Amino acid sequence: PMYFFLCNLSLADIGFISTTVPKMAVGILTHSRVISYGGCLIQLSFFILFACMDDMLLTVMAYDRFVAICHPLHYSATMNPRLCCFLVLMSFFISLLDSQLHNLVVLQFTCFKDVNISNFFCDPSQLLHLACSDTITNNIVMYFVGAIFGGVPLAGIVGSYYKIVSSILRVPSIGGKYKALSTCVSHLSVVCLFYGTAIGGYLGSALLPSPRKDVVASVMYTVVTPMLNPFIYSLRNRDIKSALWRLYSRTI
């Protein structure tokens, strides 16, 4: 099941990068930073879809680790193929709902044309500041939706790791504790990277607004993090570790 979820996470990361990077590359090559209203909505939809998909899959993988460590004897029976497929499909439909809710909020904006976005893609946090009409209600709705679809999965991850740590602490041998922790290090690193860059970027733009800082934070969140995820998970592979060690030894 873990590799099944990793495969889906990789596909979500590919979609996440493909939403923003191609348009950014075209803009750099053609020196054109223009995007149509319809194009902006499409980009926003896919951006929210894949971002939420990443979020949901990380939560599902936390539950997978919880079952593997806390209930190892029931792991095969609990994480059966039917449940795994159901969890992935549920993650997709929840992400699709989140995407459409954000779109509905943006569609309520008026006087939304010929404006400059201080970013390289249609960031929802930037779009909130571009409408001419009163957007207080829309702001509240969008942040409320974001808090639900971001906070609930995070709570699930924290709850799963609370149970995991409690279970590991009851393991008598140090070797057993290390083996159990080693199965969670990659996932925990990806979770910290994903939420750290996302929360840091949005808090930074809210407290100390700066176009340059916003772009840097967005690049970290939308490009660097998805690209690092496969590398972080591949470090568990012994062949990858030995290859990296040989490369490091040659450079010294």
C-alpha positions, 0 to 999 in steps of 0.5 A, a space after each residue: 500500500 505504501 508504494 501505491 500511495 507513493 505512486 499517486 503522490 508522485 502523480 499529484 506532484 507532477 500535476 502540481 508542477 505542471 500547473 505553474 512551471 510551463 506557463 512560467 517558462 513560456 512567459 520567460 521565453 516570450 517575455 509575456 506575462 499575460 494570462 486570460 481570465 479563463 486561463 487564470 481560473 483554469 490554472 487556479 482550479 488545477 493548482 488547488 486540486 493538486 495542492 489539496 490532493 497532495 495534502 490529502 494523500 499525505 494524510 492517508 499515508 500518515 494513517 497507513 504508517 499508523 496502521 503499520 506501526 500500531 497494528 502490524 498484525 492487522 496491517 494486510 487486512 486493514 489496508 486492503 486494495 479496496 480501502 486503498 483505492 477508496 482512500 485515493 478516490 476520496 482524496 481526489 473528490 475532496 480535492 475537486 470540491 475544494 478546487 470548485 469552492 475556490 473557483 466559486 468564490 473568485 467568480 464573485 469578484 467584480 472589476 477583475 481585469 487588466 490587473 497585475 498579479 505579484 506572482 508567476 501564477 494565479 495565486 488565490 491569496 493574491 487574487 483576493 486583493 485585486 477585486 474592486 468590490 467589497 471582498 470581506 465576505 469572500 475573503 472570510 469564505 475562502 480562508 474558511 474553506 482553506 482552513 477546513 481543507 488544510 487544517 483537518 488533514 493536518 489534524 489527522 496527520 498530527 493525531 496519527 503521529 501522536 499514536 505512532 510516537 506513543 506506540 514507539 515509546 512502548 517498544 523495549 529495544 532501541 533497535 525496534 524503536 529505530 526501525 519503527 522511526 525509520 519508516 516514518 522519517 521520509 513521510 515526516 520530512 515531506 509533511 514538514 516541507 509541505 506545510 512549512 513552506 505553505 504556512 511560511 509563505 502565506 504568513 509572510 505575505 500576510 504579515 510582511 507583504 513583499 512581491 519578491 518574498 511572495 514569489 520566492 515563497 511560492 517557488 519553494 512551495 509550488 516547485 521545489 517541494 514537489 521536486 524534492 519529494 521523490 528524492 526524499 523518499 528515494 533515500 530509503 532505498 539502499 542502492 540510492 544511498 550507496 550511489 550517493 555515498 560513492 558520488 560523495 566519496 569521489 568528490 572529496 
